[in-house]
Amino acid sequence: MKNIEVNQTNAVADPWYQALFEANPQPMYIYDAATLGYLAVNEAATAHYGFTRDEFLSMTTRDIRPAEDVPALLEEVAQLRATPQTGFLKSGVRKHRKKDGSIIYVETAKELLMLDGRQAICVLVNDVSARELASRQIERLAFYDDLTDLPNRAKLRSDLEEAIARAQGTGTSLALLVLELVRFREINYTMGHVTGDQLLKRIGPRLRQAAGDNATVARISNVQFGVFVSDLSAREAMHLTNRLLNTLKDPVPVGEISYELGAHAGIAFFPGHGNCADVLLRHADIALFQARKVGRDYAIYDAVHDPYDPQRLAMLNEFHKAIKEGQLQLYCQPKASFQTGPITAAEALVRWWHPVHGLILPDRFIPLIEPTELIQPLTQWMLKAAIHQCYQWRQQGRKISLAVNLSVRNLLDPDLPDTIDGLLKIWGADPHWMGFEVTESSIMADPLASLRVLDELHQMGFKLFVDDFGTGYSSLSYLMKLPVDVIKIDHSFTMNMIEDRHAAAIVKSTIEIAHNLGMEVVAEGTASKEIWEALALLGCDQAQGDYVSVPMPAKEFSTWLDHSSWACSTAG
């Protein structure tokens, strides 16, 4: 520790030290370690900070530090006084304030001195503002969404990991929400990306305000936002979700037009649904998919509805070769008419006969492959198998049509009609051989794109079915626009219509609406004679369910039909 003398006029007893101090091109100053008042300052410091020497000597070092940084300053001074060292002690990046109020970023080197028996601190200042601002700009580009000014997925993941670590330490919980906008793509395609960008710019502040100061809000993909809040109960998380969803339902003005968006949401909790950011994000996303699938505003993650466990993911990898190695088998389930006459229609289904696990039902593998590219080869296989089976039936003199299910990805494939047309030509088939079943939720995922594909299929002569009616959006306005021929009432209503008057009312009103719109009705889940007779009284057109027949291998269908009472007349 050096022993020097300094007076108010900045005269240092050691001429060499004084010359070095004054001539240094970098800002330097000395302040009292106890009072923090300035004792000396060089010309470089007065020029850099904008204060005169007299102004400096009337101030303390607190005055050039933002208020929030003063506690750190006091801690540094206390540490330096308690553990004296020889030479300058370097600090990290600190904030200093100039006379004009502007903030600069500096790195300092401090040395403890003895002045007339008292401790003083000499500080050498290096301005790193340009470097720091560039670094912060790079960090912002890496961790923030330029359009909405919200953190991006990488930043959310990092902050979420830190929040989980804190929650583990305190034994508290954490709620993560993933929200996905609906109808945004429709607006984007119709009005253009400029309008879409303006919508997103307005959505960011809305979500931030609705979520509150304790929440972290981020844009994690094109139409998805993530929100997490610590120490939130399940009920509070649901209230927050409803508040955010209602915010997104409010019209968003862009120019002279106000746009209505809306959203779905998925919720996952720490620690119950995962103990790391990646798992929580995945589980919230799965809950979102479940909400979207069943047409609900939001869903909380439930492992029962999670098809993505490791065992099933292994199954997904094996599905690649299932098609190539002939492990798939075409099944069908007949549809019986309430009018006297033979069965002439069935639904095409698929079963996977695994060489190790045996029979694997669709509810185990379809949810896995539906969101992936594997749905395309499966659909190709189904189309080929269905047309081939219809061809064989016609070779036997049987005019039975098969309805094939189409997924969301199929409806977004503009080449699907051409693919089907090519198969018709190969087999010399007619569009009346087949029909196509689509769910409400798959149509609503992208109504405009779905409508284009469905219109083309309908113009080609194919009969179109809306499957699982009543479990999705049930939007009558869209139903009127769609080229739909048949509505299929979901089995959850049909099977409960005898005991549940509400289910019966839904079945009755659906049949009436469909007939008024010129459509036919098929009731799934017709499991008993009692249900059959109730449907007949309501004027239903066709029934499908265990009372008629369980699904069977397509190759056994002709034999079943030859020995079935449903072959020629209505059973009852």
C-alpha positions in Angstrom: 0.0 0.0 0.0 1.4 3.4 -1.0 1.8 6.3 1.4 1.2 9.6 -0.4 -0.2 13.0 0.4 -3.0 14.8 -1.5 -4.5 18.2 -0.8 -7.6 19.9 -2.2 -5.6 21.5 -5.0 -4.5 18.1 -6.2 -0.9 18.6 -5.2 0.7 15.2 -4.7 3.9 15.1 -2.5 5.5 12.6 -4.8 6.2 14.6 -8.1 6.6 11.4 -10.0 3.3 10.0 -8.9 1.6 13.4 -9.4 3.0 13.6 -13.0 1.8 10.1 -13.7 -1.6 10.8 -12.3 -2.1 14.0 -14.2 -0.7 12.8 -17.5 -2.6 9.5 -17.7 -4.8 9.6 -20.8 -7.3 7.5 -19.0 -9.7 9.0 -16.3 -8.3 8.6 -12.8 -9.6 9.9 -9.4 -9.0 9.3 -5.7 -11.7 9.3 -3.1 -11.8 8.9 0.7 -12.5 5.2 1.6 -14.6 6.3 4.6 -16.6 9.3 3.3 -16.4 8.4 -0.5 -15.6 12.1 -1.1 -13.3 12.9 -4.0 -9.8 14.0 -3.0 -8.2 14.2 -6.4 -9.1 13.9 -10.1 -7.1 14.1 -13.3 -7.8 16.1 -16.5 -8.9 13.0 -18.4 -11.6 12.4 -15.9 -12.9 15.9 -16.0 -13.0 15.8 -19.8 -14.6 12.4 -19.9 -17.3 12.9 -17.3 -18.0 16.6 -18.0 -17.6 17.8 -14.4 -15.1 20.6 -13.6 -12.3 19.8 -11.1 -14.1 21.8 -8.4 -17.4 20.1 -9.1 -15.7 16.7 -8.7 -14.0 17.7 -5.4 -17.4 18.7 -4.0 -19.0 15.4 -4.8 -18.7 11.8 -3.6 -18.2 8.7 -5.8 -21.9 7.9 -5.1 -22.8 10.8 -7.3 -21.6 9.2 -10.5 -23.2 5.8 -9.8 -26.9 5.0 -10.5 -28.8 4.6 -7.3 -29.4 0.9 -7.9 -25.6 0.3 -8.1 -24.6 2.1 -4.9 -25.0 -1.1 -2.7 -22.5 -2.9 -5.0 -20.1 0.1 -4.7 -20.3 0.0 -0.9 -19.6 -3.7 -0.9 -16.6 -3.3 -3.2 -15.1 -0.6 -0.9 -15.7 -2.6 2.2 -14.0 -5.6 0.6 -11.0 -3.6 -0.6 -10.5 -2.0 2.9 -10.8 -5.3 4.6 -8.3 -7.2 2.4 -5.6 -4.7 1.3 -3.7 -5.9 -1.8 -0.6 -4.6 -3.7 -1.5 -3.3 -7.1 -4.7 -2.5 -8.8 -7.8 -4.7 -8.3 -9.9 -4.9 -11.4 -13.7 -4.9 -11.4 -16.3 -6.1 -13.8 -18.4 -3.9 -16.0 -20.1 -1.1 -14.0 -22.4 1.8 -14.8 -21.3 5.4 -14.3 -23.2 8.6 -14.9 -21.8 11.7 -16.7 -22.8 15.3 -15.9 -25.3 15.3 -18.8 -27.1 12.4 -17.2 -26.0 9.8 -19.8 -25.0 6.4 -18.6 -21.6 4.9 -19.7 -20.3 1.4 -19.0 -16.8 1.2 -17.5 -14.3 -1.3 -16.1 -12.3 0.0 -13.2 -9.0 -0.9 -11.5 -8.8 0.1 -7.8 -5.8 0.5 -5.5 -5.9 1.2 -1.7 -3.7 4.2 -0.6 -2.8 5.7 2.8 -3.3 9.5 2.9 -2.2 11.2 6.2 -3.1 8.1 8.1 -6.4 7.5 6.4 -7.5 5.1 3.7 -8.2 6.3 0.2 -9.0 4.5 -3.0 -7.4 5.4 -6.4 -9.5 4.4 -9.4 -8.4 4.0 -13.0 -11.4 4.1 -15.4 -11.6 2.3 -18.8 -14.8 3.2 -20.8 -16.1 0.1 -22.5 -19.5 1.5 -23.5 -19.1 0.8 -27.3 -18.1 -2.8 -26.6 -20.8 -3.3 -24.0 -23.6 -1.8 -26.1 -22.5 -4.0 -29.1 -22.5 -7.0 -26.9 -25.9 -6.2 -25.5 -27.2 -5.7 -29.1 -25.8 -9.1 -30.1 -27.4 -10.6 -27.0 -30.7 -9.0 -27.9 -30.7 -10.3 -31.4 -29.9 -13.7 -30.1 -32.5 -13.8 -27.3 -35.3 -11.4 -28.3 -37.9 -11.4 -31.0 -37.4 -8.3 -33.2 -41.0 -8.1 -34.2 -42.8 -8.3 -30.8 -39.9 -7.1 -28.6 -40.5 -10.2 -26.5 -37.9 -12.8 -25.4 -37.6 -15.6 -27.9 -37.7 -19.4 -27.3 -34.0 -19.6 -26.3 -34.4 -16.8 -23.8 -37.6 -18.3 -22.4 -35.8 -21.7 -22.0 -32.9 -20.1 -20.2 -35.1 -18.0 -17.9 -37.3 -21.1 -17.2 -34.3 -23.1 -16.2 -33.2 -20.4 -13.7 -36.8 -20.2 -12.4 -36.9 -24.0 -11.9 -33.6 -23.9 -10.0 -35.0 -21.2 -7.7 -38.3 -23.1 -7.2 -36.4 -26.2 -6.3 -34.5 -24.3 -3.7 -37.6 -22.7 -2.1 -40.0 -25.7 -2.6 -42.4 -23.6 -4.7 -44.3 -24.5 -7.9 -44.2 -23.0 -11.4 -46.8 -22.8 -14.1 -45.9 -22.8 -17.8 -48.5 -21.8 -20.5 -48.1 -22.2 -24.3 -50.6 -20.3 -26.3 -51.2 -20.7 -30.1 -53.1 -18.2 -32.2 -56.0 -19.5 -34.4 -57.0 -17.9 -37.7 -53.7 -16.0 -37.9 -52.5 -18.0 -41.0 -55.9 -17.3 -42.6 -55.4 -13.5 -42.1 -51.8 -13.7 -43.1 -52.7 -15.5 -46.4 -55.6 -13.2 -47.1 -54.3 -9.8 -46.0 -50.6 -10.4 -46.5 -47.6 -10.6 -44.1 -47.4 -6.9 -43.5 -50.8 -7.0 -41.8 -49.8 -10.2 -40.0 -46.6 -8.5 -38.7 -48.7 -5.5 -37.5 -51.0 -7.9 -35.6 -48.1 -9.6 -33.9 -46.6 -6.2 -32.8 -49.8 -5.3 -31.1 -50.3 -8.8 -29.5 -46.9 -8.6 -27.6 -47.8 -5.7 -25.3 -51.3 -7.0 -24.8 -50.0 -10.3 -23.5 -47.4 -8.7 -21.3 -50.0 -6.4 -19.7 -52.5 -9.2 -19.2 -49.9 -11.6 -17.8 -48.8 -9.1 -15.1 -45.4 -8.0 -13.8 -44.5 -11.4 -12.2 -44.9 -13.3 -15.5 -42.3 -13.9 -18.2 -43.9 -13.7 -21.7 -42.0 -14.8 -24.8 -42.7 -15.5 -28.5 -41.5 -19.0 -29.0 -42.6 -19.7 -32.7 -44.5 -18.0 -35.5 -47.9 -18.2 -33.8 -47.0 -19.5 -30.3 -46.3 -17.6 -27.1 -44.9 -18.9 -23.8 -45.8 -17.6 -20.4 -44.5 -18.8 -17.0 -45.1 -17.6 -13.5 -43.6 -18.9 -10.2 -45.6 -20.0 -7.2 -48.9 -20.2 -8.9 -51.7 -22.6 -7.9 -53.6 -24.7 -10.5 -56.7 -22.5 -10.1 -54.7 -19.3 -10.4 -53.0 -20.7 -13.5 -56.4 -21.4 -15.1 -57.6 -17.9 -14.2 -54.4 -16.5 -15.9 -55.0 -18.7 -18.9 -58.6 -17.5 -19.3 -57.4 -13.9 -19.0 -54.8 -14.3 -21.7 -57.2 -16.1 -24.0 -59.8 -13.4 -23.5 -57.2 -10.8 -24.3 -56.4 -12.6 -27.6 -60.1 -12.8 -28.4 -60.5 -9.0 -28.3 -60.4 -7.4 -31.8 -57.0 -6.1 -32.8 -57.1 -2.9 -34.9 -54.7 -2.7 -37.9 -55.4 0.4 -40.0 -59.2 0.7 -40.5 -59.9 -3.0 -39.9 -60.2 -4.9 -36.6 -59.2 -8.6 -36.6 -60.4 -11.3 -34.3 -57.9 -14.0 -33.6 -58.4 -16.2 -30.5 -56.1 -18.9 -29.3 -55.8 -22.3 -27.6 -53.5 -23.0 -24.6 -51.7 -25.8 -22.9 -50.6 -25.8 -19.3 -47.8 -27.7 -17.5 -46.7 -27.4 -13.9 -43.3 -27.8 -12.1 -42.7 -30.1 -10.4 -45.6 -32.4 -11.3 -45.1 -32.4 -15.1 -41.3 -32.1 -15.3 -38.2 -30.8 -13.6 -36.4 -29.1 -16.5 -37.4 -26.5 -19.2 -37.4 -28.9 -22.1 -39.8 -31.4 -20.5 -42.1 -28.6 -19.3 -42.2 -27.0 -22.8 -42.9 -30.3 -24.4 -45.6 -31.2 -22.0 -47.3 -27.8 -22.3 -47.1 -28.2 -26.1 -48.8 -31.7 -25.8 -51.5 -30.2 -23.7 -52.0 -27.5 -26.3 -52.3 -30.1 -29.0 -54.9 -31.9 -26.9 -56.9 -28.7 -26.4 -56.8 -28.0 -30.1 -57.8 -31.5 -31.0 -60.9 -31.6 -28.9 -61.9 -28.0 -29.5 -61.3 -26.7 -26.0 -59.8 -23.3 -25.0 -57.1 -24.9 -23.0 -56.0 -28.2 -21.4 -53.7 -29.1 -18.5 -51.1 -31.7 -19.3 -52.2 -35.3 -18.5 -49.9 -38.2 -19.1 -52.9 -40.3 -20.0 -53.2 -38.3 -23.2 -49.5 -38.2 -23.9 -48.6 -40.5 -26.8 -45.0 -39.5 -26.8 -43.5 -41.6 -24.0 -40.2 -43.4 -24.9 -41.8 -46.7 -25.6 -44.2 -45.1 -28.1 -41.4 -43.1 -29.7 -39.6 -46.4 -30.3 -42.8 -47.6 -31.9 -42.7 -44.5 -34.1 -39.3 -45.4 -35.4 -40.5 -48.9 -36.2 -43.5 -47.6 -38.1 -41.1 -46.6 -40.9 -40.6 -50.2 -41.9 -44.1 -51.4 -41.0 -45.5 -50.1 -44.3 -42.5 -51.5 -46.3 -42.7 -54.9 -44.7 -46.5 -55.4 -45.0 -47.3 -55.2 -41.3 -50.4 -53.0 -41.9 -53.8 -54.6 -42.6 -56.9 -53.0 -44.0 -60.0 -53.3 -41.8 -63.5 -52.0 -42.4 -66.6 -51.4 -40.4 -70.0 -51.5 -42.2 -72.6 -48.8 -42.2 -76.2 -50.0 -42.1 -79.0 -48.0 -43.7 -82.3 -47.4 -41.7 -84.1 -47.9 -45.0 -84.6 -51.4 -46.3 -81.7 -52.5 -48.5 -78.3 -54.2 -48.4 -75.2 -52.7 -46.8 -73.4 -50.7 -49.5 -70.9 -48.6 -47.4 -68.1 -49.1 -44.8 -65.3 -47.1 -43.2 -61.8 -48.0 -44.0 -59.6 -48.6 -40.9 -56.1 -49.8 -40.3 -54.5 -52.3 -37.9 -50.8 -52.8 -37.3 -49.7 -56.4 -36.8 -46.3 -56.0 -35.2 -43.9 -59.0 -35.4 -43.1 -58.8 -31.7 -46.0 -56.9 -30.0 -48.8 -58.4 -32.1 -51.9 -56.3 -32.8 -51.5 -52.6 -32.2 -54.7 -50.6 -32.4 -54.8 -47.2 -34.1 -55.3 -45.2 -30.9 -51.8 -46.2 -30.0 -50.0 -45.2 -33.2 -52.2 -42.7 -35.1 -51.7 -39.9 -32.5 -48.0 -40.4 -32.8 -47.6 -40.2 -36.5 -50.4 -37.7 -37.3 -48.3 -34.6 -36.5 -45.3 -36.1 -38.5 -44.5 -36.6 -42.1 -45.3 -40.3 -41.6 -49.0 -39.5 -42.0 -48.4 -39.0 -45.7 -47.1 -42.6 -46.5 -49.8 -44.0 -44.2 -52.5 -42.1 -46.2 -50.9 -43.3 -49.4 -51.1 -46.9 -48.2 -54.7 -46.5 -47.1 -55.8 -45.0 -50.4 -54.1 -47.8 -52.4 -55.5 -50.5 -50.1 -59.0 -49.1 -50.2 -59.1 -48.7 -54.0 -57.7 -52.2 -54.4 -60.4 -53.6 -52.0 -63.2 -51.8 -53.8 -61.9 -53.2 -57.1 -62.0 -56.7 -55.7 -65.5 -56.2 -54.4 -66.6 -55.1 -57.8 -65.0 -58.1 -59.3 -67.3 -60.1 -57.0 -70.3 -58.0 -58.1 -70.5 -56.0 -54.8 -70.9 -52.2 -55.0 -69.6 -51.2 -51.7 -67.9 -47.9 -51.1 -65.2 -47.3 -48.6 -64.6 -44.0 -46.7 -61.0 -43.1 -45.9 -60.0 -40.8 -43.1 -57.9 -37.7 -44.0 -55.7 -35.9 -41.4 -54.8 -32.2 -41.1 -51.6 -32.7 -43.0 -53.5 -34.4 -45.9 -55.9 -31.4 -46.1 -52.9 -29.0 -46.3 -51.4 -31.0 -49.2 -52.5 -29.3 -52.5 -51.2 -32.3 -54.5 -53.7 -34.7 -52.8 -56.4 -34.5 -55.4 -53.9 -35.2 -58.2 -52.5 -38.2 -56.2 -56.0 -39.6 -55.8 -56.9 -39.0 -59.5 -53.8 -41.0 -60.5 -54.9 -43.9 -58.4 -58.4 -43.8 -59.9 -56.8 -44.1 -63.4 -54.6 -47.0 -62.4 -57.5 -49.1 -61.1 -60.1 -47.8 -63.5 -62.0 -46.7 -60.5 -64.9 -44.3 -60.1 -65.1 -41.6 -57.4 -68.3 -43.2 -56.1 -66.1 -46.2 -55.0 -64.8 -44.0 -52.2 -65.5 -41.2 -49.8 -63.4 -39.2 -47.4 -63.9 -38.5 -43.7 -62.5 -35.4 -42.0 -62.9 -34.1 -38.5 -64.0 -30.6 -37.6 -60.7 -29.8 -35.8 -58.6 -30.9 -38.9 -60.7 -28.5 -41.1 -60.4 -25.6 -38.6 -56.6 -25.9 -38.4 -56.5 -24.0 -41.7 -60.0 -23.5 -43.1 -58.9 -21.8 -46.3 -56.4 -24.5 -47.4 -58.8 -27.3 -46.3 -61.7 -25.8 -48.2 -59.6 -25.7 -51.4 -58.7 -29.4 -51.2 -62.3 -30.4 -50.2 -63.8 -28.4 -53.0 -61.6 -30.1 -55.5 -62.4 -33.6 -54.1 -66.1 -32.8 -54.1 -66.0 -31.6 -57.7 -64.2 -34.8 -58.7 -67.3 -36.7 -57.4 -66.2 -38.0 -54.0 -68.7 -38.0 -51.1 -67.4 -36.1 -48.1 -68.1 -36.8 -44.4 -67.6 -34.6 -41.3 -66.4 -37.1 -38.7 -66.9 -36.9 -34.9 -69.4 -34.0 -35.3 -70.1 -32.2 -32.0 -66.7 -32.8 -30.4 -64.8 -30.0 -32.2 -65.8 -26.4 -33.2 -69.3 -27.3 -34.4 -69.2 -24.0 -36.4 -72.4 -24.0 -38.4 -71.1 -21.0 -40.5 -68.2 -23.1 -41.7 -70.4 -26.2 -42.1 -72.5 -24.2 -44.5 -69.5 -23.3 -46.6 -68.0 -26.8 -46.7 -68.9 -29.1 -49.6 -70.0 -31.8 -47.1 -72.5 -34.6 -47.9 -72.7 -36.5 -44.6 -72.4 -35.7 -41.0 -71.2 -38.4 -38.6 -72.5 -38.0 -35.0 -69.7 -38.8 -32.5 -70.2 -42.0 -30.6 -70.0 -40.2 -27.2 -73.4 -38.7 -27.9 -75.0 -41.8 -29.6 -73.9 -44.3 -26.9 -75.3 -42.1 -24.1 -78.5 -40.9 -25.8 -80.8 -43.4 -24.0 -79.7 -42.4 -20.5 -78.7 -38.8 -21.1 -81.4 -36.4 -22.3 -78.8 -33.8 -23.2 -77.0 -36.3 -25.5 -80.3 -37.2 -27.0 -81.1 -33.6 -27.7 -77.8 -33.1 -29.4 -78.4 -36.2 -31.6 -81.9 -35.0 -32.5 -80.9 -31.4 -33.3 -77.9 -32.6 -35.3 -80.1 -34.8 -37.5 -82.6 -32.0 -38.0 -79.9 -29.5 -38.9 -78.1 -31.9 -41.3 -81.4 -32.7 -43.1 -82.3 -29.0 -43.4 -78.9 -28.4 -45.0 -79.5 -31.3 -47.4 -77.0 -33.6 -45.8 -77.2 -37.3 -44.6 -76.4 -38.5 -41.1 -74.4 -41.5 -39.9 -74.6 -42.2 -36.2 -71.4 -43.7 -34.8 -71.4 -45.8 -31.6 -74.7 -47.6 -32.4 -74.0 -50.3 -29.8 -77.4 -51.8 -29.1 -80.9 -52.5 -30.6 -82.3 -49.8 -28.3 -80.1 -47.1 -29.7 -80.8 -48.3 -33.2 -84.6 -48.0 -32.7 -84.2 -44.5 -31.1 -82.1 -43.3 -34.1 -84.7 -44.8 -36.5 -87.5 -42.7 -34.8 -85.3 -39.6 -35.2 -85.0 -40.2 -38.9 -81.2 -41.0 -38.9 -80.0 -42.3 -42.3 -77.2 -44.8 -41.4 -75.8 -46.4 -38.3 -72.3 -47.6 -37.5 -71.3 -49.5 -34.4 -71.1 -52.8 -32.6 -74.8 -53.5 -33.1 -74.2 -53.7 -36.8 -70.6 -55.1 -36.6 -67.3 -54.6 -35.0 -64.4 -53.7 -37.4 -63.2 -56.7 -39.3 -60.4 -57.5 -41.8 -61.5 -56.3 -45.2 -60.7 -59.7 -46.7 -63.4 -61.2 -44.4 -66.0 -58.6 -45.2 -67.6 -60.6 -48.1 -67.9 -63.7 -46.1 -69.5 -61.8 -43.2 -71.9 -60.1 -45.6 -73.0 -63.5 -47.1 -74.0 -64.7 -43.7 -75.3 -61.5 -42.2 -78.9 -60.5 -41.7 -77.8 -57.0 -42.7 -77.1 -58.1 -46.2 -80.6 -57.7 -47.6 -82.8 -55.9 -45.2 -82.7 -53.7 -42.1 -82.1 -55.8 -39.0 -84.1 -54.9 -35.9 
